[in-house]
Amino acid sequence: MLNDYSLDAPLIAIAWQFVIARSISSDLSVCHYLILGISVWLAYSADRFSEPNLPLSRRARRYEIFKHHKSAFVLCWSSSLLLVFYCAARYLELHCILLGLPLFALCLGNFILCRREARFGFASSCTKEFRTSCILSLGCLFFPFYEAALGFQELLWCWVLPFCLFLINCLSVSKWEWFEDQKRNRLSWLQKRPGCLKALAMGKYPFAVVVGILLLIHGLEINLFMHALCVTSFVIFLDFFLSDEQDKREAIDLGYWIIPLTLIGIEDVLGL
């Protein structure tokens, strides 16, 4: 249900923005989470709504609902866009808005590239898995970075860990949805190279080992490394114990926001 309405991505973005802000003691307001969540929904839903029409047998389920309720979607999307503009103008400093323009340009450029890929049937070598992971991780980091003074090393960790986690998500989904995307003629550059995709998707195993070692070095506490290890372990669990690709697809997005929020709840309850 969440995936059908493009709500999973905003929840993931909000959860990881909260994790990052908490880990660097950055004090964000509700407005920051609202702007990020709605912005991510605008981007994801627009991509799905503008997907070219395909025969019913070749459509992915998440692309159908907006097509069936076009007027309601356009009204909701336009209202959400106006709300983001209002919140940004009302609550954000001008300097913050100007710093966010390059990120907006990245999102717009990615949308245009996605539409060209869909329309002309080519797959950019700047593959969508890397584009999505990069933009989403930068979005999660933007407000915490702006509100807190970070050193380069801390800033790098706060970006690299979410980027790798989002990339693991995208690579796993691309692997699980390969047959469906092939039927829809929507294979990404990596999906057209299954061996490369499989090898990159296997990267979650060494990533889990490295994160586990870093967690031991920095102490067994609920920090970014603990979040990264738990989420990566969850993806590995899905690969081993779930056989249905659609079930994996729905479970991974749920895990990416439920697990971080659960860990934060445990931390609050235990007073860690």
C-alpha positions as CSV (number, residue, x, y, z in Angstrom):
1,M,0.0,0.0,0.0
2,L,2.7,2.5,0.9
3,N,4.7,1.6,-2.2
4,D,1.6,2.0,-4.4
5,Y,1.2,5.6,-3.3
6,S,4.9,6.4,-3.3
7,L,4.9,6.9,0.5
8,D,7.8,4.5,1.3
9,A,10.5,6.8,0.0
10,P,9.4,9.8,2.0
11,L,9.2,7.7,5.2
12,I,12.7,6.4,4.5
13,A,14.1,9.9,3.9
14,I,12.5,11.3,7.0
15,A,13.7,8.4,9.2
16,W,17.3,8.7,8.0
17,Q,17.3,12.5,8.3
18,F,16.2,12.0,11.9
19,V,18.9,9.4,12.5
20,I,21.6,11.7,11.0
21,A,20.4,14.8,12.9
22,R,20.3,12.8,16.2
23,S,23.8,11.4,15.7
24,I,25.3,14.8,15.2
25,S,23.1,16.6,17.7
26,S,21.5,18.8,15.1
27,D,18.2,20.3,16.2
28,L,15.7,20.1,13.4
29,S,12.2,21.4,13.4
30,V,9.1,19.7,12.1
31,C,9.3,22.0,9.1
32,H,12.6,20.4,8.0
33,Y,11.1,16.9,8.1
34,L,7.9,18.1,6.3
35,I,9.9,19.8,3.5
36,L,12.1,16.8,2.9
37,G,9.3,14.2,3.1
38,I,7.0,16.1,0.7
39,S,9.8,16.9,-1.7
40,V,10.8,13.2,-1.9
41,W,7.1,12.3,-2.5
42,L,6.8,15.0,-5.2
43,A,9.9,13.6,-7.0
44,Y,8.9,9.9,-6.8
45,S,5.2,10.4,-7.6
46,A,6.0,12.6,-10.6
47,D,8.4,10.0,-12.0
48,R,5.7,7.3,-11.7
49,F,2.9,9.5,-13.0
50,S,4.9,10.5,-16.1
51,E,5.9,6.9,-16.9
52,P,4.7,6.2,-20.5
53,N,1.6,4.1,-20.9
54,L,2.2,0.4,-21.3
55,P,-0.1,-2.6,-21.9
56,L,-1.7,-3.7,-18.7
57,S,0.3,-6.9,-18.6
58,R,3.6,-5.0,-18.6
59,R,2.7,-2.4,-16.0
60,A,4.2,-2.3,-12.5
61,R,1.6,-2.1,-9.8
62,R,3.0,1.1,-8.3
63,Y,2.6,2.9,-11.6
64,E,-1.1,2.3,-12.0
65,I,-2.8,4.1,-9.2
66,F,-1.9,7.7,-10.2
67,K,-2.9,6.9,-13.8
68,H,-6.3,5.8,-12.7
69,H,-6.9,9.0,-10.6
70,K,-5.2,11.6,-12.7
71,S,-7.3,14.6,-11.5
72,A,-6.9,13.8,-7.9
73,F,-3.2,13.2,-8.3
74,V,-2.6,16.5,-10.1
75,L,-4.5,18.4,-7.4
76,C,-2.7,16.6,-4.6
77,W,0.7,17.1,-6.2
78,S,0.2,20.7,-7.0
79,S,-1.1,21.4,-3.5
80,S,1.9,19.6,-2.0
81,L,4.3,21.7,-4.2
82,L,2.7,24.9,-3.0
83,L,3.0,23.7,0.6
84,V,6.7,23.1,0.2
85,F,7.2,26.5,-1.4
86,Y,5.3,28.1,1.5
87,C,7.2,26.3,4.2
88,A,10.5,27.0,2.6
89,A,9.7,30.7,2.2
90,R,8.2,31.0,5.7
91,Y,10.6,29.0,7.8
92,L,14.0,28.7,6.0
93,E,16.7,31.2,5.8
94,L,17.5,32.6,2.3
95,H,21.0,31.2,2.6
96,C,19.6,27.8,3.2
97,I,17.3,28.0,0.2
98,L,20.2,29.1,-2.0
99,L,22.4,26.2,-0.8
100,G,19.5,23.9,-1.7
101,L,19.3,25.0,-5.3
102,P,22.1,22.6,-6.5
103,L,20.2,19.7,-4.9
104,F,17.0,20.8,-6.6
105,A,18.9,21.0,-9.9
106,L,20.2,17.4,-9.4
107,C,16.6,16.2,-8.8
108,L,15.3,18.0,-11.8
109,G,18.2,16.7,-14.0
110,N,17.5,13.2,-12.8
111,F,13.8,13.5,-13.6
112,I,14.6,14.7,-17.1
113,L,17.1,11.9,-17.6
114,C,14.6,9.3,-16.4
115,R,12.0,10.6,-18.8
116,R,14.5,10.4,-21.7
117,E,15.4,6.9,-20.7
118,A,11.8,5.9,-20.7
119,R,10.8,7.7,-23.9
120,F,13.8,6.7,-26.1
121,G,14.5,3.3,-24.5
122,F,18.1,3.9,-23.7
123,A,19.9,3.4,-20.3
124,S,22.3,6.0,-19.1
125,S,25.7,4.8,-18.0
126,C,25.2,7.1,-15.0
127,T,22.8,4.4,-13.8
128,K,19.6,5.1,-11.9
129,E,20.7,3.1,-8.9
130,F,23.7,5.4,-8.2
131,R,21.7,8.6,-9.1
132,T,18.9,7.7,-6.7
133,S,21.2,6.7,-3.9
134,C,23.3,9.9,-4.2
135,I,20.4,12.3,-4.4
136,L,18.5,10.7,-1.6
137,S,21.5,10.6,0.8
138,L,22.3,14.2,0.0
139,G,18.7,15.1,0.8
140,C,18.8,13.4,4.1
141,L,22.1,15.1,5.0
142,F,21.2,18.6,3.8
143,F,19.3,20.1,6.8
144,P,21.4,18.4,9.5
145,F,24.5,19.6,7.8
146,Y,23.2,23.1,7.5
147,E,22.1,23.3,11.2
148,A,25.2,21.8,12.7
149,A,28.9,22.6,12.3
150,L,30.5,19.3,11.1
151,G,34.1,18.5,10.5
152,F,35.0,16.9,7.2
153,Q,35.4,13.3,8.6
154,E,32.1,13.4,10.4
155,L,30.4,14.9,7.3
156,L,31.9,12.2,5.1
157,W,30.6,9.3,7.4
158,C,27.2,10.9,7.6
159,W,26.9,10.8,3.8
160,V,28.8,7.7,2.9
161,L,26.8,5.3,5.2
162,P,23.3,6.4,4.0
163,F,24.6,6.4,0.4
164,C,25.8,2.9,0.7
165,L,22.6,1.7,2.4
166,F,20.4,3.3,-0.2
167,L,22.6,1.8,-2.9
168,I,22.2,-1.6,-1.4
169,N,18.5,-1.0,-1.5
170,C,18.5,0.1,-5.1
171,L,20.7,-2.7,-6.3
172,S,18.7,-5.3,-4.4
173,V,15.4,-4.0,-5.9
174,S,16.9,-3.9,-9.4
175,K,18.0,-7.5,-9.0
176,W,14.7,-8.7,-7.7
177,E,12.6,-6.8,-10.3
178,W,14.8,-7.7,-13.3
179,F,12.2,-9.9,-15.0
180,E,9.4,-7.4,-14.5
181,D,11.6,-4.5,-15.8
182,Q,12.7,-6.6,-18.8
183,K,9.0,-7.2,-19.7
184,R,8.4,-3.4,-19.4
185,N,11.6,-2.7,-21.4
186,R,12.8,-0.5,-18.5
187,L,16.1,-2.1,-17.7
188,S,18.7,0.2,-16.2
189,W,22.3,0.3,-17.4
190,L,23.3,-2.1,-14.6
191,Q,20.3,-4.4,-15.2
192,K,21.5,-4.8,-18.8
193,R,24.7,-6.2,-17.3
194,P,23.3,-8.9,-14.9
195,G,26.8,-10.1,-13.9
196,C,27.8,-6.6,-12.8
197,L,24.6,-6.1,-11.0
198,K,24.9,-9.3,-9.1
199,A,28.5,-8.6,-8.2
200,L,27.6,-5.1,-6.8
201,A,24.6,-6.5,-5.0
202,M,26.9,-9.0,-3.2
203,G,28.8,-5.9,-1.8
204,K,26.3,-5.9,1.1
205,Y,28.3,-8.7,2.7
206,P,31.7,-7.0,2.9
207,F,29.9,-3.8,3.8
208,A,28.2,-5.5,6.8
209,V,31.6,-6.8,7.9
210,V,33.3,-3.4,7.6
211,V,30.4,-1.7,9.5
212,G,30.5,-4.3,12.2
213,I,34.2,-3.8,12.7
214,L,33.7,0.0,12.9
215,L,30.9,-0.5,15.4
216,L,33.3,-2.5,17.6
217,I,35.9,0.2,17.3
218,H,33.6,3.0,18.2
219,G,31.7,1.1,20.9
220,L,28.6,-1.0,20.9
221,E,26.1,1.8,21.1
222,I,23.2,2.9,18.9
223,N,25.0,5.1,16.4
224,L,25.1,5.4,12.6
225,F,27.2,2.2,12.4
226,M,24.6,0.3,14.5
227,H,21.8,1.5,12.2
228,A,23.8,0.6,9.1
229,L,24.6,-2.9,10.4
230,C,21.0,-3.7,11.4
231,V,19.6,-2.5,8.1
232,T,22.2,-4.4,6.0
233,S,21.6,-7.5,8.1
234,F,17.9,-7.2,7.4
235,V,18.5,-7.1,3.6
236,I,20.7,-10.2,3.8
237,F,18.0,-11.9,5.8
238,L,15.5,-11.1,3.0
239,D,17.8,-12.5,0.4
240,F,18.1,-15.8,2.3
241,F,14.6,-16.3,3.7
242,L,12.1,-14.7,1.3
243,S,11.5,-16.3,-2.1
244,D,8.9,-14.1,-3.6
245,E,10.5,-11.0,-5.3
246,Q,7.5,-8.8,-4.7
247,D,7.4,-9.6,-1.0
248,K,11.1,-8.7,-0.8
249,R,10.4,-5.5,-2.6
250,E,7.8,-4.4,-0.2
251,A,9.7,-5.7,2.9
252,I,12.9,-3.9,2.2
253,D,11.3,-0.4,2.0
254,L,9.4,-1.1,5.2
255,G,12.6,-2.2,7.0
256,Y,14.5,0.9,5.9
257,W,12.4,3.2,8.0
258,I,11.0,0.9,10.6
259,I,14.4,-0.4,11.8
260,P,16.0,3.0,12.3
261,L,13.0,4.3,14.2
262,T,12.8,1.1,16.3
263,L,16.5,1.5,17.3
264,I,15.9,5.1,18.3
265,G,12.9,4.0,20.3
266,I,15.0,1.4,22.1
267,E,17.6,4.0,22.8
268,D,15.1,6.4,24.3
269,V,13.5,3.7,26.4
270,L,16.8,2.4,27.7
271,G,18.2,5.8,28.1
272,L,21.4,5.0,26.1
